[in-house]
C-alpha cells in the first residue's frame, strides 16, 4: 500500500464519519420522522465517494 492509498483510506474514513454524523444530527432534529430518506441520502453520498456501508473501500 502506497502513501497515497493510505491517505485515500483515511479521507474515506473521515468522509464516512462526517456523513454518519450529519445523518444522525438530521434524525435527531426531525425526531426520526425522515429516517428512511436520510438513510438513502447517506448511502448515496457514500456511493458517490466510493465508500461502502462498512466504511471500507470497495475492491
C-alpha positions in Angstrom: 0.0 0.0 0.0 1.5 3.3 -1.1 1.3 6.5 0.8 -1.4 7.9 -1.4 -3.6 4.8 -0.8 -3.1 5.3 3.0 -4.3 9.0 2.7 -7.2 8.0 0.5 -8.3 5.4 3.0 -8.1 8.0 5.8 -10.1 10.5 3.8 -12.8 7.9 3.1 -12.9 7.0 6.8 -13.3 10.7 7.7 -15.9 11.1 4.9 -18.0 8.2 6.3 -17.7 9.6 9.8 -19.0 13.0 8.6 -21.8 11.5 6.6 -22.9 9.4 9.5 -22.7 12.3 12.0 -24.8 14.6 9.7 -27.4 11.9 9.2 -27.6 11.3 13.0 -28.0 15.1 13.6 -30.8 15.3 11.0 -32.6 12.3 12.5 -32.3 13.9 15.9 -33.6 17.3 14.8 -36.5 15.8 12.9 -37.3 13.2 15.6 -36.5 10.4 13.2 -39.5 11.4 11.0 -37.4 11.2 7.8 -35.1 8.4 8.8 -35.6 6.3 5.7 -34.9 9.3 3.4 -31.9 10.3 5.5 -30.5 6.7 5.3 -31.0 6.7 1.5 -29.2 10.1 1.3 -26.3 8.7 3.4 -26.0 5.7 1.2 -26.0 7.8 -2.0 -23.3 10.1 -0.5 -21.2 7.1 0.4 -21.6 5.6 -3.0 -20.6 8.9 -4.6 -17.4 8.9 -2.5 -16.7 5.2 -3.2 -17.3 4.2 0.4 -19.2 1.0 1.1 -21.6 0.7 4.1 -19.0 -0.7 6.4 -16.5 2.2 5.7 -14.2 0.1 3.6 -13.1 0.9 0.1 -14.8 -1.5 -2.3 -12.5 -3.9 -4.0 
